[in-house]
Amino acid sequence: MGILSGEEGDPVALENAVARGPIILVCEHASRLLPKSLGTLGLSEEVRASHIAWDPGALAVSRLMAEHLDATLLFQRFSRLVYDCNRPPESPAAMPEKSEVFDVPGNAGLDQAARDARTEALYLPFRDTLSRIVKERIAEGRAPVIVTMHSFTPIYFGMQRLVEIGILHDADARLADAMLTAASEDKRYDVRRNEPYGPDDGVTHTLKEHGLSNGLPNVMIEVRNDLIKDEASQRVMAGYLSGLLRESIPAIKQ
């Protein structure tokens, strides 16, 4: 038996595939669902519902932004603890044995065959679907903009995080620069560059794999998850971020 049974469906979901807008929204940590074959990974229900298993609120905000921007949305349907699709297969963080202060017993001591099985079941379909869409858009003469969507916990290793929105980039800072300029004129949120994570933390894999490699504008957005806990706050945040992107994309040179 493989990692996923037939009744669990595809690991990757695609919404608004025929969108007319330029943006492809990517949500690698959209779900906390675990494949039935892996049980609970040795974790309690409370831990499986926490930020180590997924990015709370990120998918809801992404869906609202897809509506605002007429954007395509691609997301992973299973937990980052099984395979973190924002990491390459060789990274220890792809199938973490420990996440923040929590040990993940079901990920301890995985042999190469087990790692390969998860990679083939979860990461490769995700990577290949995104790659296909990007190549199709380029071939159609409408090169896309890659925007990855995440949320982060306000308390990390016992320390409070004051930053509210992070605008992250790797070597290509065009879109991030434009968004930070737009955000500086608004002042509604504490918006910072490459916080609470940055390229040195290994979080820009998707940007590099699908944005930088194709010369496409790209950015990673991190939102503190206490700001997107319910539908009302998710709508406010989606409107704000959509506005930043609308203002910023025409300002960059592709």
Rosetta blueprint (number, residue, H / E / L):
1 M L
2 G L
3 I L
4 L L
5 S L
6 G H
7 E H
8 E H
9 G L
10 D L
11 P L
12 V E
13 A E
14 L E
15 E E
16 N L
17 A L
18 V L
19 A L
20 R L
21 G L
22 P L
23 I E
24 I E
25 L E
26 V E
27 C E
28 E L
29 H L
30 A L
31 S L
32 R L
33 L L
34 L L
35 P L
36 K H
37 S H
38 L H
39 G L
40 T L
41 L L
42 G L
43 L L
44 S L
45 E H
46 E H
47 V H
48 R H
49 A L
50 S L
51 H L
52 I L
53 A L
54 W L
55 D L
56 P L
57 G L
58 A H
59 L H
60 A H
61 V H
62 S H
63 R H
64 L H
65 M H
66 A H
67 E H
68 H H
69 L H
70 D L
71 A L
72 T E
73 L E
74 L E
75 F E
76 Q E
77 R L
78 F L
79 S L
80 R L
81 L L
82 V L
83 Y L
84 D L
85 C L
86 N L
87 R L
88 P L
89 P L
90 E L
91 S L
92 P H
93 A H
94 A H
95 M L
96 P L
97 E L
98 K E
99 S E
100 E L
101 V L
102 F E
103 D E
104 V L
105 P H
106 G H
107 N H
108 A L
109 G L
110 L L
111 D L
112 Q H
113 A H
114 A H
115 R H
116 D H
117 A H
118 R H
119 T H
120 E H
121 A H
122 L H
123 Y H
124 L H
125 P H
126 F H
127 R H
128 D H
129 T H
130 L H
131 S H
132 R H
133 I H
134 V H
135 K H
136 E H
137 R H
138 I H
139 A H
140 E L
141 G L
142 R L
143 A L
144 P L
145 V E
146 I E
147 V E
148 T E
149 M E
150 H E
151 S E
152 F E
153 T L
154 P L
155 I E
156 Y E
157 F L
158 G L
159 M E
160 Q E
161 R L
162 L L
163 V L
164 E L
165 I E
166 G E
167 I E
168 L E
169 H L
170 D L
171 A L
172 D L
173 A L
174 R H
175 L H
176 A H
177 D H
178 A H
179 M H
180 L H
181 T H
182 A H
183 A H
184 S H
185 E L
186 D L
187 K L
188 R L
189 Y L
190 D L
191 V E
192 R E
193 R E
194 N L
195 E L
196 P L
197 Y L
198 G L
199 P H
200 D H
201 D H
202 G L
203 V L
204 T L
205 H H
206 T H
207 L H
208 K H
209 E H
210 H H
211 G H
212 L H
213 S H
214 N H
215 G L
216 L L
217 P L
218 N E
219 V E
220 M E
221 I E
222 E E
223 V E
224 R E
225 N H
226 D H
227 L H
228 I L
229 K L
230 D L
231 E H
232 A H
233 S H
234 Q H
235 R H
236 V H
237 M H
238 A H
239 G H
240 Y H
241 L H
242 S H
243 G H
244 L H
245 L H
246 R H
247 E H
248 S H
249 I H
250 P H
251 A H
252 I L
253 K L
254 Q L
